Amino acid sequence: MNAGLEKFIFFYFLHVPGRLLFHTVFTFYMIKNSFILLIALGVLQVFVGGCVDPVTPEYDFQDDLLFIDAFALSEPGFSSVSIKKSFYDQRDYRSENVSNAVVQLKNPGTGAMVEFVEESPGVYAGPPDFTVGAGEVWKLYITLQDGRRVESKPDTVAPSVAIDSVGVAFSPEVKFDIGFDRYIPGHSVRLTWQDPPGQPNYYLWKYRTYEPQLVCKTCIRGIYRDGRCQALTSGFIPPYYDYLCDPACWLIRYGEELPTFDDRLSDGAQIVGREIAVLPYYRRQDVLIQIQQLSLSESSYAYYQVINNLISESSGLNAPPPAALLGNLFNPDDPDEFILGQFSAAAISTRNVYIDRSDLPGVPLTPDPIIRTETCIGCPVSYPCEESRFRTSTKPAGWP
């Protein structure tokens, strides 16, 4: 599941302050009383003619709660399913990847079945040439290693809407970052497109970035020999040795934001310069951003819009309770099991934009690393660029 969504779930539903406690209880009561978020004593902080001592809420955390993030998309190589489950380690509520699942997509109209394979722990990818088309209907089927089953309701692919142009602008104070406790430098990414007239359109944006990866292996207090890092036990022991990527390698990062938009107030208009992402200036290296504009079904849009409404800070004390966070996933063998997540079948428009950072002012948020390689004759200095979800040796389209 997308990291931003996962952080939201943990924060909003399990670590809410007292003033949002009613919203949380109400939401989960609407969702399912089996979700096991119980508030002992159920007392809220009420302002009626005086102060009432706050009551610390108690939480009953549930293990094995499933988090599923699934997309079937219209361009090859982008369809994927992420499966995680919750666990409580006596200190915090966490998630772990779910491996060895059987993941399939089915087109109920044609009977076509597509098998997904696990490309990294808990992440399942469709065949390299798999795509969906406008008007097609697809369903998701998952069977876990323990025999538990998950299905989705059918989702219909809406027609794609092309991105006309992408604007990228650098600012030394692009946004305020809580972690750094200050405004940070970075790039604002804005899109322009023509909304089709006479039909409802629902948009969601995803993106990934590619940056040069210089070091592919680091051995802490050791050296790389015989396929592994071996500890040094005598003589001068440096803190680490780095081994450079060979061949050239790119680090892949995935955006945590899931911005949405609908055209109820702008049907048929040209949408100009809408911000869909902010890229913090973490490293000096140039970066390529790959933007995906998804055309969602109304039901998928409604799910992600609820998430965005809850994440935003627009709610106040007088705001209505949030809508229930109900996706389209269910256990066909246990209707009382609550499964977080959504399966979306969508057409996409993709644009790649290269960002030259050679002349940027200021200092990046992450200092340039000190690369330490072995200097002895015949010692290894490189390590292969291992293909994964977060690293590739395939030069991204648009990289000079």
Disulfide bonds with the S-S distance in Angstrom:
Cys216-Cys245 2.01
Cys219-Cys229 1.99
Cys249-Cys385 1.96
Cys376-Cys379 1.48
